[in-house]
Amino acid sequence: MKWKRSERLVDMTHYLLEHPQQLIPLTFFAELYQSAKSSISEDLSIVKDTFEERGIGLLVTVPGAAGGVKYIPKMPEEAVKEVMQELLKELSHSDRLLPGGYLFMTDLLGNPELMNRVGKVFASAFCDKEIDVIMTVATKGISIAHAIARHLNVPVVVVRRDNKVTEGSTVSINYVSGSSRRIQTMVLSKRSMQSGQRVLITDDFMKVGGTMNGMKNLLEEFDCTLAGIAVLVEAEHLDERLVDDYYSLVKLKEVNEKDRTIALSEGNYF
């Protein structure tokens, strides 16, 4: 079957979007579409220009016999700000206020379109960090972790607070919760990660950073490297934070449970 250029462009674009961060040889497309490499190169040039003009991402060419093309999701600054402003608007409603200074976010975490954009925002920040794994703790951070992983094309591992028979052999550590100062436990299957992997940690909410610090310590048990931290909402805290280098999209500045008011601002992403 001989493909028309319009057909190749549509199918090629779809394939690239479905395989982010994956190096694809030009010979793959040439054989798939039964076209010369020169024609494939022209097609990719059109896709590259369109991706950049529309703010979809970057199409990087790697020269050499083992080279090819790689789609890197990259969101422009104005699009990131739109996501941050949407989150601020949604989270500012007083009926989201929960006891203890927390916010109800389950509906947002369950919104696939919003989480897809949040995932791309964080993936844009870490697209050049050679991430191997996304780590989160059950359960609220799972949707964010999968959204980021979708755009970085890497697996997700979920840390739990108790042992599950289905996890097999596990590694467990004790850590101090940043806000309550209680000793808690983290558990992760030994099969979850391999030594030397670079790990991005994420969660939906961070107060002092005790949970994040616990996951950092868990990485040491697997001989893995912390590549970054991504948080949807951080709480402004007067105490010393247990983690320093992280990205957040929203900052919870103040909560007045009596007046039921919520003060928010943009996070530290920029």
Residue pairs with C-beta under 8 A, 6 or more apart in sequence:
1 34
2 34
3 11
3 33
3 34
3 35
5 39
5 43
8 29
8 33
8 35
8 39
8 40
8 43
9 43
9 46
9 47
11 33
12 29
12 33
12 43
12 44
12 47
13 47
13 50
15 24
16 24
16 47
16 59
16 69
16 71
17 56
17 71
19 71
19 153
20 57
20 71
20 72
20 73
20 123
20 150
20 151
20 152
20 153
21 70
21 71
21 72
21 73
21 127
21 151
21 152
21 153
21 154
22 70
22 71
22 153
23 62
23 67
23 68
23 69
23 70
24 68
24 69
24 70
25 67
25 68
26 37
26 40
26 41
26 44
26 67
26 68
26 69
27 37
28 68
29 35
29 40
29 43
29 44
30 36
30 37
30 40
33 40
44 59
44 61
44 69
47 59
48 58
48 59
50 56
51 57
51 58
51 59
51 71
52 58
52 59
55 74
55 75
55 76
55 78
55 79
56 73
56 74
57 71
57 72
57 73
57 74
57 75
58 71
58 72
58 74
59 69
59 70
59 71
59 72
60 69
60 70
60 71
60 72
61 67
61 68
61 69
62 68
62 69
62 70
72 127
73 120
73 123
73 124
73 127
73 151
73 152
74 124
74 127
75 83
75 117
75 120
75 121
75 124
77 270
79 117
80 121
80 124
80 269
80 270
81 266
83 114
83 117
83 118
83 121
83 249
84 249
84 250
84 266
84 267
84 269
86 114
87 108
87 118
87 232
87 233
87 249
87 250
88 250
88 264
88 265
88 266
90 108
91 103
91 105
91 108
91 233
91 250
91 252
91 262
91 264
92 262
92 264
93 262
94 260
94 261
94 262
95 104
96 103
96 104
96 105
96 262
97 103
97 104
97 255
97 257
97 260
97 262
98 104
99 257
101 235
101 252
101 255
101 257
102 205
103 205
103 233
103 252
103 262
105 140
105 204
105 205
105 232
105 233
106 140
108 114
108 115
109 115
109 140
109 143
109 144
109 204
110 143
115 143
115 144
115 146
115 147
116 147
116 150
118 144
118 147
118 232
118 249
119 144
119 146
119 147
119 148
119 149
119 150
119 151
120 147
120 151
121 249
121 269
122 144
122 147
122 148
122 200
122 202
122 230
122 247
123 148
123 151
123 152
125 228
125 230
125 247
125 269
126 148
126 152
126 200
126 227
126 228
126 230
127 152
129 198
129 200
129 227
129 228
130 198
130 227
131 152
131 154
131 198
131 199
131 200
131 227
131 228
132 154
132 197
132 198
132 199
132 227
133 154
133 155
133 156
133 157
133 192
133 193
133 197
133 198
133 199
133 200
133 224
134 145
134 146
134 148
134 149
134 152
134 154
134 155
134 156
134 157
134 199
134 200
134 201
134 202
135 145
135 156
135 157
135 158
135 159
135 193
135 199
135 200
135 201
135 202
135 215
135 219
136 142
136 144
136 145
136 156
136 157
136 158
136 159
136 201
136 202
136 203
137 158
137 159
137 160
137 161
137 186
137 203
137 211
137 214
137 215
138 158
138 159
138 160
138 161
140 203
140 204
140 205
141 202
141 203
141 204
142 156
142 158
144 202
144 203
144 204
144 230
144 232
145 156
145 158
145 202
146 156
148 200
148 202
148 230
149 155
149 156
152 200
157 188
157 189
157 192
157 193
159 186
159 187
159 188
159 215
159 218
160 167
160 186
160 187
160 188
161 184
161 185
161 186
161 187
162 185
162 187
163 170
163 172
163 187
164 187
167 187
167 188
167 189
168 189
168 190
168 191
169 189
169 190
169 191
170 187
170 188
170 189
170 190
171 187
171 188
171 189
171 190
171 218
171 221
171 222
172 185
172 186
172 187
172 188
173 185
173 186
173 214
173 217
173 218
173 221
174 183
174 184
174 185
174 186
175 183
175 184
175 185
175 186
175 210
175 211
175 213
175 214
175 217
176 182
176 183
176 184
176 210
176 213
176 214
177 183
177 184
177 210
177 211
178 207
178 208
178 209
178 210
178 211
178 213
178 241
178 242
179 207
179 208
179 210
184 214
186 214
186 215
186 218
188 218
188 222
192 222
193 199
193 222
193 224
194 222
194 224
195 222
195 223
195 224
196 223
196 224
196 225
197 222
197 224
197 225
198 224
198 225
198 227
199 219
199 224
199 225
199 226
199 227
200 227
200 228
200 229
200 230
201 212
201 215
201 216
201 219
201 226
201 228
201 229
201 230
202 229
202 230
202 231
203 211
203 212
203 231
203 232
204 231
204 232
204 233
205 231
205 232
205 233
205 234
205 235
206 212
206 231
206 233
206 234
206 235
206 243
206 246
206 248
207 234
207 235
207 237
208 237
208 239
208 240
208 241
208 242
209 241
209 242
209 243
209 246
210 242
212 229
212 231
212 242
212 243
212 246
213 242
213 243
216 226
216 243
219 225
219 226
228 245
228 246
228 247
229 243
229 245
229 246
229 247
230 246
230 247
230 248
231 246
231 247
231 248
231 249
231 267
232 248
232 249
232 250
233 248
233 249
233 250
233 251
233 252
233 267
234 246
234 248
234 250
234 251
234 252
234 267
234 268
235 251
235 252
236 251
236 252
236 253
236 254
246 268
247 267
247 268
247 269
248 267
248 268
248 269
249 266
249 267
249 269
250 264
250 265
250 266
250 267
251 264
251 265
251 266
251 267
251 268
252 262
252 263
252 264
253 263
253 264
253 265
254 261
254 262
254 263
255 261
255 262
255 263
256 262
